Amino acid sequence: MHRELITFEVSGQIFALDIMAIREIRAWSPVTPMPRVPHYVAGVVNLRGTVLPVIDLAARLGWTPTEATPRHAIIVCQVDGQAHGLIVDSVSDIVTMAREAMQTPPTAGQDEVIPFLEGLAAIDETMVMILDLAALSASGEGAMAA
């Protein structure tokens, strides 16, 4: 069985998300900061009349926060029935991967990222980290529900 993924870049690393979790990909638009939210919650944007919390994925993964520019994108995902935006540097491609091609993440290295990974896969000779959206939202003490 195969699986379709969207690949994108964050802080020079290639990540992927299951295409079924993605509602849309938006061009960058400035966010409205919110008080008393975790450091990785960039703020909110208006998505056709709905308040959409936007997460700085680089900051969420423990890296340097994104200095967003018009070249960045927001990937709108559906997590447990709620929409969230993820700031990414760029969106690359839609790829098809055999489910058995995904490998378990190593237990050593990049400790801040490992808990958020569903697995790793070599796609076109590039190592791609496949994100686990449920883990991204669950370990944030509800922070994605800005």
C-alpha positions in Angstrom: 0.0 0.0 0.0 1.2 3.5 -0.8 0.9 6.8 1.0 0.9 10.4 -0.4 3.0 13.0 1.5 3.6 16.7 1.1 7.3 17.6 1.5 8.4 21.0 2.8 11.4 22.7 4.3 11.9 24.0 7.8 15.3 25.4 8.9 17.1 23.6 6.1 15.6 20.2 6.9 13.1 18.3 4.8 9.9 17.2 6.5 6.7 15.6 5.2 3.0 15.4 6.3 0.3 12.9 5.2 -1.6 14.7 2.4 -4.9 13.6 4.0 -4.2 15.8 7.1 -3.7 18.9 4.9 -6.6 21.2 4.1 -4.7 23.8 2.1 -1.4 25.6 1.6 -1.6 29.4 2.0 0.8 32.1 1.0 2.3 33.9 4.0 0.1 36.5 5.6 1.0 38.3 8.8 -0.3 36.8 12.0 -1.9 38.6 15.0 0.1 37.8 18.1 -1.8 36.5 21.1 -0.9 37.0 24.8 0.0 34.2 27.1 0.6 31.5 24.5 3.7 29.3 24.2 6.7 30.8 22.4 6.1 28.7 19.3 2.5 30.0 18.7 3.2 32.8 16.3 -0.4 34.1 16.6 -3.7 33.8 14.6 -4.9 34.6 11.1 -8.4 34.9 9.7 -9.2 31.9 7.5 -12.4 32.8 5.7 -14.0 34.0 8.9 -12.4 31.4 11.2 -9.6 32.1 13.7 -6.7 29.9 12.7 -3.9 29.4 15.3 -0.5 29.5 13.5 2.4 27.5 14.9 6.0 28.4 14.1 7.1 24.9 13.3 10.9 25.7 13.7 10.3 27.0 17.2 8.0 24.1 18.0 10.8 21.7 17.1 13.2 23.6 19.4 15.1 25.5 16.8 15.5 29.2 16.2 12.1 30.9 15.6 11.3 31.7 12.0 11.7 35.3 10.8 8.7 35.0 8.4 8.8 36.8 5.0 6.5 36.7 2.0 8.5 33.7 0.8 7.2 31.5 3.7 4.0 29.5 3.5 1.4 28.3 6.0 0.3 24.7 5.8 -3.3 24.4 7.1 -3.7 21.0 8.8 -6.6 19.2 10.5 -5.7 17.8 13.9 -8.5 16.1 15.9 -11.1 18.1 14.1 -9.4 21.4 14.6 -7.5 23.4 12.0 -4.0 24.7 12.7 -1.5 26.5 10.5 2.2 25.6 10.4 4.8 28.2 9.2 7.2 26.5 6.9 10.1 27.9 4.8 8.8 26.4 1.5 6.6 23.6 0.2 8.4 21.2 -2.1 6.4 18.4 -3.7 3.7 15.7 -3.4 5.4 12.3 -3.2 4.2 8.8 -3.1 5.9 6.4 -0.7 5.4 2.7 0.1 4.2 2.4 3.7 7.0 -0.1 4.4 9.6 2.4 3.3 9.1 4.4 6.5 11.6 3.6 9.2 11.5 4.2 12.9 13.3 7.4 14.0 16.7 6.8 15.7 16.7 7.1 19.5 19.8 9.2 19.5 20.3 12.7 18.1 18.0 15.7 17.6 16.2 14.9 20.9 13.9 17.9 20.5 12.6 16.6 17.1 12.3 12.8 17.7 9.1 12.9 19.8 7.3 14.7 16.9 8.3 12.2 14.2 6.2 9.4 12.9 9.2 8.1 11.0 11.9 8.6 8.5 12.1 7.8 4.8 14.6 8.1 2.0 12.7 9.8 -0.9 14.7 10.6 -4.0 18.0 10.1 -2.1 17.0 12.7 0.5 16.2 11.7 4.1 12.7 13.0 5.0 11.3 13.4 8.5 7.6 12.5 8.6 5.8 14.5 11.2 3.2 13.1 13.6 0.6 15.9 13.9 -1.1 14.3 16.9 2.3 14.4 18.8 2.8 18.0 17.8 -0.5 19.0 19.4 -0.6 16.6 22.3 2.8 17.4 23.9 2.1 21.1 23.9 -0.3 21.0 26.8 -3.1 22.1 24.4 -1.0 24.9 23.1 -2.0 24.4 19.5 -5.5 25.3 20.4 -4.5 29.0 20.8 
